[in-house]
Amino acid sequence: MSTAREQPIFSTRAHVFQIDPATKRNWIPAGKHALTVSYFYDATRNVYRIISIGGAKAIINSTVTPNMTFTKTSQKFGQWADSRANTVYGLGFASEQHLTQFAEKFQEVKEAARLAREKSQDGGELTSPALGLSTHQVPPTPLVSANGPPSDEKLFRSQSAEAPGPAERERLKKMLSEGSVGEVQWEAEFFALQDSNNKLAGALREANAAAAQWRQQLEAQRAEAERLRQRVAELETQAAAEPTPVSEKEGPSQALEQLESLVQTKDQEIQTLKSQAGGPREVPDAVEREETQQKVQDLETRNVELEHQLRMTERSLEEARADRERTRAELGRAAQLLDVRLFELSELREGLARLAEGAP
C-alpha cells in the first residue's frame, strides 16, 4: 500500500475480537495485547477503511459503508458488522473516552463515505472528504511498510461499497444480537484476569526482590558470625595464656606478706636503736652514737623503699585482676552476640525455606 494512496486519519489502540463463525455467539480474541486500529482514506478509490495489523497479517480490513452501524455494547466495548468480510468485529478499549472517540470518528467516516457515494453516483467531480475530518493520531507502531511485499498489498485492496440486501441485513442483525449476549460477561472476566495477572506479576517481582535482599542479609550474617567465631577463639586463647594458676595467683600475696614482715622487723630495729641511742650511758661514745644514727637513717631509707615496692606490687596485682575481669566480660558479651547472630541466621534460613516452598 503506497503512502501517497492511503493515509491514516485516526489511530487508537484496542483489543481486537471477531465473532466465532461456528457459534455466532462467542468472541475470539485476535491476540493477547492491544493492537493499533486506524481509519485510512484511499484517495484513489475515494473509500474509507478500518485497518489493524497483527504481526504480518491484517486482523481488520473493513471498508466503511453508509449502511454500517457501530454499536456501543458497554462502557469500553463496541462492535460493527462487515457484510463483505462476513464477520462482526469487536473492540475493547482501555477507557470510555477512547471508545467515544472511536465511535465519533466512525460516524464522521460513515458520513464522508455517504457523501462520496452520492457524488460518485451523480457523476460529479470527486473531492477528498478526508480533508474535512479532524485527525487524532496516537503514535502507534508502524501499520504497514511503504515498500511492503505484494502479499501485504492484497490485504489492503479496496472492496466495493455496495449495500447488502434485506436478507443479508437481517442475518447481520441476528449476528449482532447473538454476539452481544455474552460480551459483557466476557469483557468483565477478561479485565479481571488481566488485573489478576498484573497483581501476580507485581507480587512475583516483590518476592524476587525480597529473596535477593534476604540472600544479601544471609551472606552478611554469615560473615558476621564467622568474624565473631574468630574473635571468641582469640579471646579464649588470650584468656588461656594469662597467669591464672593458683601458685601464680598466690605469688603476689606471699611477696606482700614477706614485705610486710620485713617492714615490721625493720621498724622494731629502728625503735630498738632509738631507745639505745637515747638511753643513759655512763661512758658516752660519740663514734658509736654516730654509727647508730647512720644505721637508723639507712633503715628508714630502706623502709621507705620497701613501702614503695609494696605499693607498686599491690597496684600491679589490682591491674592484673582488673584486666582479667575485663577479658571475662568481653568474652561474655562476644558469646551473647554470637548467640543472637546464630538465632537471627536460623530465622533467616527458615524464612528462605518458606519462601522457596511457596514460590510457584
BABA-122879 format. One line per 2 residues: number of its first residue (from 1); their letters; for each residue x, y, z of C-alpha. Coordinates in steps of 0.25 Angstrom, whole numbers. Last residue first. Example, Ala and Ser with C-alpha at 12.3 -4.5 7.8 and 13.67 -1.06 7.14 Angstrom:
! residues 2
2> sa> 55,-4,29 ~ 49,-18,31
This chain:
! residues 360
360> pa> 22,-86,168 ~ 29,-80,181
358> ge> 22,-84,194 ~ 33,-95,197
356> al> 44,-86,193 ~ 39,-74,202
354> ra> 37,-84,214 ~ 51,-88,212
352> lg> 56,-74,211 ~ 49,-71,224
350> er> 54,-83,231 ~ 68,-79,227
348> le> 66,-65,232 ~ 61,-70,246
346> sl> 73,-78,247 ~ 83,-67,244
344> ef> 75,-58,254 ~ 78,-69,265
342> lr> 92,-70,261 ~ 94,-55,262
340> vd> 88,-54,275 ~ 96,-66,281
338> ll> 109,-59,275 ~ 105,-46,282
336> qa> 104,-54,295 ~ 117,-61,293
334> ar> 124,-47,290 ~ 118,-41,302
332> gl> 123,-52,311 ~ 137,-52,306
330> ea> 137,-37,307 ~ 133,-38,322
328> rt> 144,-49,324 ~ 155,-41,318
326> re> 150,-29,326 ~ 151,-37,339
324> rd> 165,-42,336 ~ 170,-28,333
322> ar> 164,-23,346 ~ 171,-34,354
320> ae> 185,-31,347 ~ 183,-17,350
318> el> 180,-20,365 ~ 192,-28,366
316> sr> 201,-18,359 ~ 196,-7,369
314> et> 199,-16,381 ~ 213,-19,376
312> mr> 215,-4,374 ~ 210,-1,388
310> lq> 219,-11,394 ~ 231,-6,386
308> he> 229,8,391 ~ 228,2,406
306> le> 241,-5,404 ~ 248,7,399
304> vn> 243,15,410 ~ 247,4,420
302> rt> 261,4,413 ~ 262,19,415
300> el> 258,17,430 ~ 268,6,432
298> dq> 279,14,426 ~ 275,26,435
296> vk> 275,17,447 ~ 289,11,443
294> qq> 295,25,442 ~ 289,29,456
292> te> 296,16,462 ~ 309,20,455
290> er> 308,34,460 ~ 305,29,474
288> ev> 317,19,474 ~ 326,30,470
286> ad> 322,39,481 ~ 323,29,492
284> pv> 316,33,505 ~ 322,25,517
282> er> 312,24,527 ~ 300,23,518
280> pg> 286,28,519 ~ 277,24,508
278> ga> 274,32,495 ~ 283,24,486
276> qs> 278,10,491 ~ 264,14,490
274> kl> 266,19,476 ~ 273,6,473
272> tq> 262,-2,478 ~ 251,6,471
270> ie> 259,5,458 ~ 261,-10,460
268> qd> 246,-12,462 ~ 242,-4,450
266> kt> 252,-12,442 ~ 245,-25,446
264> qv> 231,-19,443 ~ 236,-15,429
262> ls> 241,-29,427 ~ 228,-35,431
260> el> 220,-26,422 ~ 230,-29,410
258> qe> 228,-44,413 ~ 213,-43,413
256> la> 213,-35,401 ~ 222,-45,394
254> qs> 213,-57,398 ~ 201,-49,392
252> pg> 208,-47,379 ~ 211,-61,378
250> ek> 198,-67,382 ~ 192,-64,368
248> es> 204,-71,361 ~ 202,-83,370
246> vp> 187,-84,368 ~ 189,-84,353
244> tp> 183,-72,345 ~ 195,-66,338
242> ea> 188,-62,325 ~ 191,-71,312
240> aa> 177,-77,314 ~ 170,-64,314
238> qt> 177,-60,301 ~ 174,-73,294
236> el> 159,-71,298 ~ 159,-57,294
234> ea> 165,-61,280 ~ 155,-72,278
232> vr> 143,-63,282 ~ 148,-53,272
230> qr> 149,-63,261 ~ 135,-68,264
228> lr> 130,-54,264 ~ 136,-51,250
226> ea> 130,-64,245 ~ 116,-60,250
224> ea> 118,-46,244 ~ 121,-53,230
222> rq> 109,-62,231 ~ 100,-51,235
220> ae> 105,-42,223 ~ 103,-54,214
218> lq> 89,-56,220 ~ 85,-42,218
216> qr> 89,-42,204 ~ 81,-54,202
214> wq> 69,-48,209 ~ 70,-36,199
212> aa> 70,-45,187 ~ 58,-52,193
210> aa> 51,-39,196 ~ 53,-34,181
208> na> 49,-48,176 ~ 36,-47,184
206> er> 33,-33,180 ~ 35,-37,165
204> la> 25,-49,168 ~ 15,-40,175
202> ga> 16,-30,163 ~ 14,-41,153
200> lk> 2,-47,161 ~ -4,-33,162
198> nn> -3,-31,147 ~ -9,-45,144
196> sd> -21,-42,154 ~ -23,-29,146
194> ql> -23,-36,133 ~ -32,-47,138
192> af> -42,-37,143 ~ -41,-29,130
190> fe> -44,-42,122 ~ -55,-47,132
188> ae> -62,-33,131 ~ -61,-34,116
186> wq> -67,-48,115 ~ -78,-44,124
184> ve> -82,-32,115 ~ -80,-40,102
182> gv> -88,-52,105 ~ -101,-47,99
180> sg> -95,-37,89 ~ -91,-47,79
178> es> -105,-52,78 ~ -111,-38,75
176> lm> -100,-35,65 ~ -101,-48,58
174> kk> -116,-46,57 ~ -115,-32,52
172> lr> -105,-38,41 ~ -115,-48,37
170> er> -126,-38,35 ~ -117,-29,27
168> ea> -113,-40,18 ~ -128,-44,16
166> pg> -130,-29,12 ~ -119,-28,2
164> pa> -105,-22,5 ~ -101,-9,1
162> ea> -89,-8,-10 ~ -77,-2,-5
160> sq> -67,-9,-14 ~ -54,-14,-8
158> sr> -41,-7,-6 ~ -28,-16,-7
156> fl> -21,-15,7 ~ -19,-29,9
154> ke> -14,-31,-5 ~ -4,-20,-3
152> ds> 2,-29,8 ~ 4,-41,-1
150> pp> 11,-32,-11 ~ 22,-29,-1
148> gn> 23,-16,7 ~ 30,-4,1
146> as> 23,7,10 ~ 23,-3,21
144> vl> 10,-5,29 ~ 4,0,42
142> pt> 16,6,48 ~ 15,5,63
140> pp> 6,15,69 ~ 7,30,72
138> vq> -8,34,74 ~ -12,42,62
136> ht> -25,49,64 ~ -29,56,51
134> sl> -41,65,49 ~ -48,61,36
132> gl> -51,71,25 ~ -39,67,17
130> ap> -44,53,17 ~ -55,57,8
128> st> -45,58,-4 ~ -53,62,-16
126> le> -59,54,-27 ~ -64,63,-38
124> gg> -79,60,-41 ~ -84,47,-47
122> dq> -97,47,-38 ~ -94,33,-34
120> sk> -80,37,-30 ~ -84,49,-23
118> er> -95,41,-15 ~ -84,30,-11
116> al> -74,41,-6 ~ -85,47,2
114> ra> -88,34,8 ~ -74,31,11
112> ae> -72,44,18 ~ -84,41,27
110> kv> -78,28,30 ~ -65,34,33
108> eq> -71,44,42 ~ -79,34,49
106> fk> -67,25,51 ~ -59,36,57
104> ea> -70,39,67 ~ -70,24,71
102> fq> -54,24,72 ~ -54,36,81
100> tl> -65,30,90 ~ -58,17,91
98> hq> -45,24,95 ~ -53,33,106
96> es> -59,20,111 ~ -45,15,115
94> af> -35,4,112 ~ -43,0,99
92> gl> -49,-14,95 ~ -52,-15,80
90> gy> -62,-24,73 ~ -63,-28,59
88> vt> -74,-36,53 ~ -72,-45,41
86> na> -76,-48,26 ~ -64,-39,21
84> rs> -74,-33,11 ~ -85,-32,21
82> da> -76,-25,32 ~ -83,-24,45
80> wq> -79,-14,56 ~ -75,-15,70
78> gf> -72,-6,83 ~ -67,-9,97
76> kq> -62,0,108 ~ -75,6,114
74> st> -83,-6,109 ~ -90,-10,96
72> kt> -86,2,88 ~ -91,-1,74
70> ft> -84,4,61 ~ -94,4,49
68> mn> -91,1,35 ~ -100,5,24
66> pt> -92,17,19 ~ -80,8,16
64> vt> -67,6,23 ~ -58,-4,17
62> sn> -52,-14,27 ~ -38,-19,27
60> ii> -36,-24,42 ~ -26,-34,46
58> ak> -17,-31,35 ~ -5,-41,35
56> ag> 10,-40,38 ~ 9,-37,53
54> gi> -5,-32,56 ~ -9,-21,46
52> si> -22,-13,49 ~ -29,-6,37
50> ir> -43,2,37 ~ -45,6,23
48> yv> -50,19,16 ~ -53,20,1
46> nr> -49,30,-10 ~ -43,19,-19
44> ta> -31,27,-22 ~ -31,36,-9
42> dy> -32,23,0 ~ -35,28,14
40> fy> -30,20,25 ~ -36,19,39
38> sv> -27,12,49 ~ -26,1,60
36> tl> -13,-1,67 ~ -13,-14,75
34> ah> -16,-17,90 ~ -9,-30,95
32> kg> -12,-45,96 ~ -17,-46,81
30> ap> -28,-46,71 ~ -38,-50,82
28> iw> -50,-59,78 ~ -63,-55,83
26> nr> -75,-64,85 ~ -89,-65,80
24> kt> -88,-67,65 ~ -86,-82,69
22> ap> -77,-86,57 ~ -72,-73,51
20> di> -68,-68,65 ~ -69,-53,65
18> qf> -56,-46,64 ~ -48,-38,74
16> vh> -38,-27,75 ~ -33,-21,88
14> ar> -31,-6,86 ~ -21,5,82
12> ts> -24,17,74 ~ -22,23,61
10> fi> -29,34,52 ~ -27,39,38
8> pq> -17,29,33 ~ -13,31,19
6> er> -15,23,6 ~ -10,26,-8
4> at> 2,34,-5 ~ 6,25,6
2> sm> 6,13,-4 ~ 0,0,0
